[in-house]
Amino acid sequence: MLREDIFDEFPFLIAELAPPQYPDPEIFQEFNDLGERLIKEYQSNSAYKFKIIGSLMVVLLLKIKEKFWQKYNPLNESDSSSQIVMTFKRNLEQHFRDLTAGNTDILYQVRDYAETQYLHPSYLSTVIKSKTGKSVNSWIAEKVIAEAQAILSRSHLSVQEVAAQLGFKEPGHFSRFFKKHTGISPSAFRENLSIEN
């Protein structure tokens, strides 16, 4: 059966570019037979239909791994050549430009960034983590903190106003988030700046 750790078992599922493959007739026939078996099970009325299909899918993935993707490592496919990663980073930057410009008041979460690329949130998370070494949530958190520090240091907006500008509905939530990631509260951060200057 397919499990939650499917991307660990079959990392090629996050590959964005597949190298061309020209299997010999024997390998082609093996995949053709497996495909026909899948179709036959799908069209059956068996009470075990979906369990059988799930098992056959595991066989298919194992065969793909065995014949074509034995040496694939997602880290070798750098994030600079990953269209998904590049699009995510562009979307992240654009969203924070929209937030600070007042064009939106909603702080995007993983699902929102996934939707912009028509991807499942867990798939986007896996690709980003595998190819950048950081989770989507880490990217978002780092961007929130960087923007918050910039606003706190360059403006006279209150902490409540900064929180609202960055899409936080509750100022208390923003303050806790800021302290969790920086070790100090937004107010203390601003006070430290005034002492340094």
N, C-alpha and C positions, 0 to 999 in steps of 0.2 A: 504494500500500500504506500501511497505518497504521504510523506510526513512533513512536519514543519521545517525540518532541517534539509529540505530538498536541495537548496542552493549549496549546502556544504557537500552533499553527495554528488550533485551534478552542477558544478560551478559554470559549465559552459552555457547554462540557461541564462546567464547575465551577459554573455558575449554579444556585442553589438555588430560585429563584423565576422562573418563566417568565411574561412578560407575555402576557395573552390575545391570541391572533391569530385573525383570521377571514379566511383567504385567499379570494381570488375563485376561481370555479370552474376557471379555467384553471390556476392555481397548484396547486389541490387535485388536479386531474387529473394534473399533472406528478409529484407525489409519489405518487399512487396507482399510476401506471404503473411508477414506480421500485420501489415496494413489491412489486408483482406480479412484476417481473423478479427481484427478490431471492428471492422464494418459489420461482419457477420454477427458478432456479439451484440453490437448496438441495435441491430435489427431483430434480435431474438426477444422472446417473452419470458426468459428465464428469471426466476426470483433472485438469482445471484448475478444478474446482468452487470450491474455497476461495480460489484466487487471484482468480477472477472476482468472488466475493462480497466479498472485501476491496476490490477496485477499485470495485465498486458502492457499498460503504459510504463510501468517500472521496467519491464523487460525491454521495451523499446528504448527507453532512456539509457539503460545499461548497455545495450547494443550500440547506440550512438556513441557513448563514452568509449567503449571498447574499440570501435572501428575508426573513430575520427578525432576524439578529443582527449586522449589519454594524458597528454602533457599540457593541457590548457591550465593556465593560472591567471585569474582575473587581475592580479596585481601587475602582471606584465603588460596588460592593456592599460596604459597610463591614463590618468584622469584628463590629461590635456588633449587626448585624442578621443575621449568619450563624449559623444553627442549628448547623452543623458546628463552627464555631469556638467558640461558646459551650459546646457540649457537651464539646468537647475540653478547654477551660479548667476546666470543672467536674470532669471526670474526673481531670485533672492534680492539682488541689487535693485531691480526695478520696483519690487514691492516696497522696499524700505524708502526708496525715493517717493513713491506714492504716499506712504505713511507720513513722512516728514513734510511733504507738500500739502497735506490735508486732503488728498484725493480719496483716501479710504481711512476707516478707523477700525479695521479688522486685522488682527495679527494672524498671518497665515500659519497653519500647522502643516504637518507632513502630508495629510490627505489633500490639502489645497494645492501644494506643489506637485503632488502626483497627478491630480486632475488636469493641471495645465499641460501635462505631457500624455494624458490618456493612459496612465499607468496605475497599477494597483499600488497602494501605499507601501505594502511590505516589499514589493519588488523594487520600488524606487529606493527605499531604505537600504536594501541589500546591495544594490548597485553603488550607491553613494558611499556606503561604509567600505565595500570591497575595493573601490577604486581611489578613495581619498584617505582612508584610514580613520575618518570621522563620520559620525552618524548625522542624519539630517537634523535632528534635534540639537546636536552640538553646533552645527553651522548656524542654525537659527539663533541659538542662545548667544553665540559669539557676536553675531550681527546686532542683536538687541542691545547687548552691553556696550559695544562700540558706539552705536548711535546714541544711546542714553548718555554715555560719558561725553560725547561731542556736544549734545544739546545742553547738558548740565554745565559744561565749561564755557560755552559760547553764548548762552542766553540767560535771561532773568526769569524764565518760566518757572513756576512752582513745580514741586515734585508731582503733584496731582496732574498738572497740565502736561508734563513730560510723559507721565504714565498714559494719559489719554491719547497723546500724539502717537505713541508707539503701539496703540491698540489694546491696552490693558483696561478692562472695564472697572477694576478695583485698584485704587492707588496702593492699598496694602499689599496686594498680590505683586505689584511691580516692585515695591520696596523689598519684599522678601526675596523675590527673584534676583534683584540686583545684589543684595547682600550675600545670597547663596553663591553667586558667581564671582564676586569681587572681595568678599570678606568684610565690607563696610556698607552702610546704608547710603542711599543717594544723597541725603543731607550731609552726612559726614564726608562723602566724596567732594561735595561742593565746598564745604568748610576747609578741607585740606588744601584745595586749590587756592582759596583766598589767603590762607596762611603762607603758602609757598610764594604767592605774588605779593 
